[in-house]
Amino acid sequence: MVEKDRIQQVRLLPLLKKLFQEFFCYKKLFNNTDFVIDKYKDLTREEFEQAYKTTKIKAKVSPINEVITTFMVLLVVFIGGYQILVTKKITSGDLISFVTAFRTYAPTFKETD
């Protein structure tokens, strides 16, 4: 009986050894999750900071863009009005055609932001 138990122990020993190796391998894998989570948090923080910087720059540039656009429209209206009323070089239809043609291209300039 003792000999039979000894033979079973000898047979089970490689299986138990393999089982413990697998267990410790999985333990190492799951112990690594804190490292992976920290790395993910770092990458996410870096991505957030970059997006935040980009948003801040866009927020600063957008009002400047709007002011420049407004002055450009006023400039076209004043110069066009001057050319229609004072110098009579163009007609009001020419000015309307110019503004309409410009407006067809203006949305493409806005979409590049």
For each residue, the residues with C-beta under 8 A, 3 or more apart:
1: 4 5
2: 5 6
3: 6 7
4: 1 7 8
5: 1 2 8 9
6: 2 3 9 10
7: 3 4 10 11
8: 4 5 11 12
9: 5 6 12 13
10: 6 7 13
11: 7 8 14 15
12: 8 9 15 16
13: 9 10 16 17
14: 11 17 18
15: 11 12 18 19
16: 12 13 19 20
17: 13 14 20 21
18: 14 15 21 22
19: 15 16 22 23
20: 16 17 23 24
21: 17 18 24 25
22: 18 19 25 26
23: 19 20 26 27
24: 20 21 27 28
25: 21 22 28 29
26: 22 23 29 30
27: 23 24 30 31
28: 24 25 31 32
29: 25 26 32
30: 26 27 33
31: 27 28 34
32: 28 29 35 36
33: 30 36 37
34: 31 37 38
35: 32 38 39
36: 32 33 39 40
37: 33 34 40 41
38: 34 35 41 42
39: 35 36 42 43
40: 36 37 43 44
41: 37 38 44 45
42: 38 39 45 46
43: 39 40 46 47
44: 40 41 47 48
45: 41 42 48 49
46: 42 43 49 50
47: 43 44 50 51
48: 44 45 51 52
49: 45 46 52 53
50: 46 47 53 54
51: 47 48 54 55
52: 48 49 55 56
53: 49 50 56 57
54: 50 51 57 58
55: 51 52 58 59
56: 52 53 59 60
57: 53 54 60 61
58: 54 55 61 62 113
59: 55 56 62
60: 56 57 63 64
61: 57 58 64 65
62: 58 59 65 66
63: 60 66 67
64: 60 61 67 68
65: 61 62 68 69
66: 62 63 69 70
67: 63 64 70 71
68: 64 65 71 72
69: 65 66 72 73
70: 66 67 73 74
71: 67 68 74 75
72: 68 69 75 76
73: 69 70 76 77
74: 70 71 77 78
75: 71 72 78 79
76: 72 73 79 80 98 99 102
77: 73 74 80 81
78: 74 75 81 82
79: 75 76 82 83
80: 76 77 83 84 90 95 98 99
81: 77 78 84 85 95
82: 78 79 85 86 87
83: 79 80 86 87 88 89 90 95
84: 80 81 88 90 91 92 95
85: 81 82 88
86: 82 83
87: 82 83
88: 83 84 85
89: 83
90: 80 83 84 94 95
91: 84 94 95
92: 84 95 96
93: 96 97
94: 90 91 97 98
95: 80 81 83 84 90 91 92 98 99
96: 92 93 99 100
97: 93 94 100 101
98: 76 80 94 95 101 102
99: 76 80 95 96 102 103
100: 96 97 103 104
101: 97 98 104 105
102: 76 98 99 105 106
103: 99 100 106 107
104: 100 101 107
105: 101 102 108 109
106: 102 103 109 110
107: 103 104 110 111
108: 105 111 112
109: 105 106 112
110: 106 107 113
111: 107 108
112: 108 109
113: 58 110
